[in-house]
Amino acid sequence: MDTVPPSPAIGESSKVRTILDLLRISKILALVLGILFLLAAVWYGFTGSIGAAIYLVASGIVNLLLYMKMDEFTGMVNSRRYGELRDNVLIWGVLSIIFGVIVGILLIVVHVELDELEKSLMYQQAPPSQPGPPAPPP
């Protein structure tokens, strides 16, 4: 017996497209910022500012790790695992706000969109149930 996936809720496809677009933008920015932070860390390392260099290395590593996680996040959206994705995006969004603000803000926006999407799915109408057999006469 084939299981039919639930029909999308009203507005789900537009919210999913928005989430996927934000994830694509975040992925590109995470790669660019990761490389720039590592290059800046080398520069600050040569100029003698070790504290700034350490922070920039950490920022570069976090952004590059986030770049690698983006495909996993996109897969979660495509497989409709919104709750799990929302938790992961929140963790990575906070880390990314600490180590490179721009991508973190985008991920927090994705978190808000996922929250709205889950709420809209909660209120989706349940499919009508089949009427049972008629009651036997007394």
C-alpha positions as CSV (number, residue, x, y, z in Angstrom):
1,M,0.0,0.0,0.0
2,D,1.5,3.3,-1.1
3,T,1.5,6.2,1.3
4,V,0.6,9.5,-0.2
5,P,2.6,12.4,1.2
6,P,0.4,15.0,2.8
7,S,-0.6,17.8,0.6
8,P,1.2,21.1,1.2
9,A,-0.4,23.6,3.5
10,I,-1.5,26.9,2.1
11,G,1.6,29.0,1.6
12,E,4.0,26.2,2.3
13,S,5.6,26.2,-1.1
14,S,6.3,30.0,-1.0
15,K,7.8,29.7,2.5
16,V,9.9,26.7,1.4
17,R,11.2,28.7,-1.6
18,T,12.0,31.6,0.7
19,I,13.9,29.3,3.1
20,L,15.8,27.6,0.3
21,D,16.7,31.0,-1.2
22,L,18.0,32.3,2.2
23,L,20.0,29.1,2.7
24,R,21.6,29.5,-0.8
25,I,22.5,33.1,0.0
26,S,23.8,32.1,3.4
27,K,25.9,29.3,1.9
28,I,27.6,31.7,-0.6
29,L,28.2,34.3,2.1
30,A,29.6,31.7,4.6
31,L,32.2,30.6,2.0
32,V,33.2,34.1,1.1
33,L,33.4,35.3,4.7
34,G,35.2,32.1,5.8
35,I,37.9,32.8,3.2
36,L,38.1,36.5,4.0
37,F,38.4,35.8,7.7
38,L,41.2,33.4,7.3
39,L,43.1,35.8,5.0
40,A,42.5,38.6,7.5
41,A,43.8,36.3,10.3
42,V,47.0,35.8,8.4
43,W,47.4,39.5,8.0
44,Y,46.8,40.2,11.7
45,G,49.2,37.4,12.5
46,F,51.9,39.1,10.6
47,T,51.2,42.5,12.1
48,G,51.5,41.1,15.7
49,S,47.8,41.2,16.8
50,I,47.5,37.7,18.0
51,G,44.1,38.1,19.7
52,A,42.5,39.4,16.6
53,A,44.2,36.7,14.5
54,I,42.8,33.9,16.8
55,Y,39.3,35.4,16.6
56,L,39.5,35.6,12.9
57,V,40.7,32.0,12.5
58,A,37.8,30.9,14.7
59,S,35.4,33.0,12.6
60,G,36.8,31.5,9.4
61,I,36.5,28.0,10.6
62,V,32.9,28.5,11.8
63,N,31.9,30.0,8.5
64,L,33.5,27.2,6.5
65,L,31.9,24.6,8.7
66,L,28.6,26.3,8.2
67,Y,29.2,26.3,4.4
68,M,29.6,22.6,4.5
69,K,26.4,22.1,6.6
70,M,24.2,24.1,4.2
71,D,23.7,21.1,1.9
72,E,22.4,19.1,4.9
73,F,20.0,21.9,5.7
74,T,18.7,22.0,2.2
75,G,18.2,18.2,2.4
76,M,16.2,18.7,5.6
77,V,13.9,21.2,3.9
78,N,13.4,18.9,0.9
79,S,12.5,16.0,3.1
80,R,10.2,18.2,5.2
81,R,12.1,17.7,8.5
82,Y,11.3,21.3,9.6
83,G,11.5,20.8,13.4
84,E,15.0,19.2,13.3
85,L,16.1,21.9,10.8
86,R,14.8,24.7,13.0
87,D,16.8,23.5,16.0
88,N,20.0,23.2,13.9
89,V,19.6,26.5,12.3
90,L,19.1,28.2,15.6
91,I,22.4,26.7,17.0
92,W,24.3,27.6,13.9
93,G,22.7,31.0,13.7
94,V,23.8,32.0,17.2
95,L,27.3,30.7,16.5
96,S,27.4,32.6,13.2
97,I,26.2,35.8,14.9
98,I,29.2,35.5,17.3
99,F,31.7,34.7,14.4
100,G,30.4,36.7,11.5
101,V,27.2,38.6,11.9
102,I,25.7,38.6,8.3
103,V,25.2,34.9,7.9
104,G,23.9,34.6,11.5
105,I,21.2,37.1,10.8
106,L,20.1,35.3,7.7
107,L,19.9,32.0,9.6
108,I,17.8,33.6,12.4
109,V,15.4,34.8,9.6
110,V,15.3,31.2,8.3
111,H,14.5,30.1,11.9
112,V,11.6,32.5,12.1
113,E,10.3,31.4,8.7
114,L,10.6,27.7,9.8
115,D,8.6,28.6,12.9
116,E,5.9,30.2,10.9
117,L,5.9,27.2,8.5
118,E,5.4,24.7,11.3
119,K,2.6,26.8,12.7
120,S,0.8,26.9,9.4
121,L,1.3,23.1,9.0
122,M,-0.2,22.6,12.5
123,Y,-3.4,24.2,11.5
124,Q,-3.7,22.3,8.3
125,Q,-7.1,20.6,8.0
126,A,-7.0,16.9,8.6
127,P,-8.3,14.7,5.8
128,P,-11.9,13.8,6.2
129,S,-12.4,10.4,7.7
130,Q,-14.4,7.7,6.1
131,P,-17.8,7.2,7.6
132,G,-18.1,4.0,9.6
133,P,-20.6,1.3,8.9
134,P,-24.2,2.1,9.8
135,A,-25.3,1.2,13.3
136,P,-27.3,-2.1,13.5
137,P,-31.0,-1.6,14.1
138,P,-32.2,-2.3,17.6
